[in-house]
Amino acid sequence: MLIFICDDSRADQLRLVKNINSYAREIHASVTVQLFDSADAMLSDFRSRPDKPEIIFLDIYMDGTNGMDAAHALVESGVENGLVFTTSSEEHALQAFSIGADGYLHKPFTHEEFIRAMRRFRQLFADSSRYITAQFNREETRVYLSGIYFAESAGHSTVFFTDKGQVRSSAPLNSFLPEFEDQPGFLVCGRSYIVNLDTVESYDQDSGEMKFPDGSSLSVPVRMRREVRLKLRDKEV
């Protein structure tokens, strides 16, 4: 599912991304998040793209077009639901819900408050859940993309390192590449790995060592280390 975040604070954008990704992993949903630092840029993109976002997070206080005016423009463009306001003030709550907002998050909010706000979208998240089937020794295991840390080539087979442990497949790594082509959070790392960048806990560009929540690690090829650093930098809070 596609989610827009419109906020002129980079720190607030990334904290919201962190909450979204964490929630998506908890319920095994597949999400794509697009960031905008102005309402005008967001509205321009919204009007030009054929695939519309299911959820739009809007900060209210922004330079140029503010969040309330942007919400009115979205409603006029046909948006009927999916608007969530994120703001440091509570004074616009009544106005937000009169527009038809589905949520109002008061900054700074906790992850628990975020989850409560997302309950009304649970079916949307559930419908977006994507998984691949790993078959090994005649047993099939459902592996949710959101729960994958990385996939590693093991000869003619593949090992998935996930939040539920390791899962082996008798199929080679390259046979799974089509499953990840439209997943911007994943990076094909040489011939040996497919990495979920949203789950990386630490990365050392000099050594290429990348660590994950389960204690596992991998070594990024020298030629890709700078590219990986740049991609991870955009995700840092």
C-alpha positions in Angstrom: 0.0 0.0 0.0 1.1 3.5 -0.7 1.4 6.1 2.1 2.2 9.8 1.8 3.9 11.8 4.6 3.7 15.6 4.2 5.7 17.4 6.8 8.4 20.1 6.6 10.3 18.6 9.5 12.8 15.9 8.3 13.0 14.5 11.9 9.2 14.3 12.1 9.1 12.6 8.7 11.6 9.9 9.7 10.0 9.3 13.1 6.7 8.7 11.4 8.4 6.4 8.8 9.9 4.4 11.7 6.5 4.0 13.3 4.9 3.0 10.0 7.6 0.4 9.3 7.4 -1.0 12.8 3.7 -1.4 12.6 3.9 -2.9 9.1 6.3 -5.5 10.4 4.1 -6.3 13.4 1.2 -7.2 11.1 3.2 -8.4 8.1 2.0 -5.6 5.8 3.8 -4.4 2.7 4.0 -0.6 2.5 5.7 2.0 0.3 6.2 5.5 1.9 6.7 8.7 -0.1 7.9 11.8 1.7 7.1 15.5 0.9 8.3 18.6 2.7 5.6 20.9 1.3 1.9 20.5 0.6 2.3 22.0 -2.8 4.8 19.3 -3.8 2.5 16.6 -2.4 -0.6 17.9 -4.2 1.3 18.1 -7.5 2.4 14.5 -7.2 -1.0 13.4 -6.1 -2.8 14.9 -9.1 -0.3 13.6 -11.6 0.0 9.9 -10.5 -2.5 7.2 -11.5 -1.9 5.2 -8.3 -3.3 7.1 -5.3 -2.1 6.8 -1.7 -4.3 4.9 0.7 -3.2 7.0 3.7 -1.9 10.6 3.8 -0.2 12.0 6.9 -0.5 15.8 6.9 1.3 18.2 9.2 -0.8 21.4 9.7 1.8 24.1 10.2 3.9 24.3 7.0 5.3 27.1 4.9 3.2 27.9 1.9 0.0 25.8 1.7 -0.8 24.6 5.1 -2.1 21.1 6.0 -5.8 22.2 6.4 -5.8 23.9 3.0 -4.1 20.8 1.5 -6.7 18.6 3.0 -9.5 20.7 1.5 -7.7 20.4 -1.9 -7.5 16.6 -1.5 -11.1 16.3 -0.7 -12.0 18.4 -3.7 -9.8 16.0 -5.8 -11.9 13.1 -4.6 -10.2 11.9 -1.4 -12.9 10.5 0.8 -10.8 8.8 3.5 -7.2 8.1 4.6 -6.4 11.6 6.0 -4.4 11.7 9.2 -3.2 15.0 10.7 0.0 15.1 12.6 0.6 18.4 14.5 2.0 19.9 17.7 -1.3 21.7 18.4 -4.7 20.3 19.4 -6.6 23.5 18.4 -7.5 22.2 14.9 -8.9 18.8 15.9 -12.5 19.8 15.5 -11.8 21.3 12.1 -9.8 18.3 11.0 -12.7 15.9 11.7 -15.2 18.2 10.1 -13.1 17.9 6.9 -13.4 14.1 7.2 -10.0 13.2 8.7 -9.6 9.6 9.9 -7.1 10.5 12.6 -5.4 13.3 14.5 -1.9 12.6 16.0 -0.7 15.1 18.5 3.2 15.5 18.4 5.1 14.1 20.1 3.1 10.8 20.0 4.1 7.4 21.3 4.1 4.2 19.2 1.0 3.0 21.2 -0.8 6.2 20.2 0.2 5.7 16.6 -1.1 2.1 16.7 -4.5 3.2 18.1 -4.7 5.8 15.2 -4.0 3.0 12.7 -6.7 0.6 13.9 -9.2 2.0 11.5 -6.8 1.2 8.6 -6.0 -2.4 9.8 -7.9 -4.0 6.9 -6.0 -1.8 4.4 -2.7 -3.0 5.9 -3.9 -6.6 6.0 -4.9 -6.5 2.4 -1.4 -5.3 1.5 0.4 -8.2 3.2 2.8 -9.9 0.9 4.7 -13.1 1.3 6.7 -15.6 -0.6 6.6 -19.3 -0.2 9.8 -21.1 0.7 9.8 -24.8 0.0 12.4 -27.2 1.5 12.3 -30.9 2.1 8.6 -31.0 0.9 7.6 -28.5 3.5 6.3 -25.0 2.6 6.8 -22.0 4.8 5.1 -18.6 4.3 7.7 -15.8 4.6 6.3 -12.3 4.9 8.4 -9.7 3.1 8.0 -7.2 6.0 9.6 -9.8 8.4 12.7 -10.4 6.3 16.0 -9.0 7.4 17.9 -10.4 4.5 18.0 -13.3 2.1 21.3 -15.1 1.5 22.4 -17.3 -1.3 23.6 -20.7 -0.1 24.8 -22.5 -3.2 21.7 -23.6 -5.1 19.4 -22.7 -2.2 18.4 -19.6 -0.2 18.3 -18.8 3.5 15.9 -16.1 4.7 16.9 -14.4 8.0 13.6 -13.2 9.5 12.0 -11.9 12.7 10.8 -15.5 13.2 14.2 -17.1 12.7 15.9 -18.7 9.7 13.9 -20.2 6.8 15.6 -22.3 4.1 14.3 -22.7 0.5 15.6 -25.2 -2.0 15.2 -22.5 -4.8 18.2 -20.2 -5.7 18.3 -16.6 -4.6 17.9 -15.2 -8.1 14.5 -17.0 -8.5 13.1 -14.7 -5.8 14.3 -11.4 -7.4 10.9 -10.7 -9.1 9.2 -10.7 -5.7 11.3 -7.7 -4.6 11.4 -5.6 -7.8 8.6 -3.2 -6.7 9.8 -3.1 -3.0 11.8 0.1 -2.5 13.0 -0.9 1.0 14.9 -3.9 -0.4 18.3 -3.8 -2.1 19.9 -6.5 -4.1 23.4 -6.6 -2.7 25.8 -8.3 -5.1 25.0 -11.9 -6.1 24.7 -13.1 -2.5 22.1 -11.0 -0.7 18.8 -9.2 -0.8 18.6 -6.8 2.1 15.7 -5.2 3.8 17.2 -1.8 4.5 14.5 -0.9 7.0 15.7 -3.6 9.4 19.5 -2.7 9.4 20.6 -1.9 13.0 24.1 -0.7 12.2 26.5 -0.4 9.2 30.2 0.2 9.0 31.1 1.6 5.5 34.8 0.9 6.0 34.4 -2.8 6.7 31.1 -3.2 4.9 29.6 -5.0 8.0 25.9 -4.7 8.3 24.1 -5.9 11.5 20.5 -7.0 12.1 18.1 -7.3 15.1 18.7 -11.0 15.4 22.4 -10.6 15.8 23.2 -11.8 12.3 25.4 -9.8 10.0 26.7 -9.7 6.4 29.5 -8.1 4.5 28.5 -5.6 1.7 30.7 -5.8 -1.4 33.3 -3.0 -1.7 31.8 -1.6 -4.9 28.4 -1.1 -3.2 29.4 0.2 0.2 29.0 3.9 -0.6 25.7 3.3 -2.3 24.4 1.5 0.8 25.6 4.3 3.1 23.7 6.8 1.1 20.5 4.8 1.0 20.7 4.2 4.8 21.4 7.8 5.5 18.0 8.7 4.1 16.4 6.4 6.6 18.2 7.6 9.7 16.3 9.4 12.4 
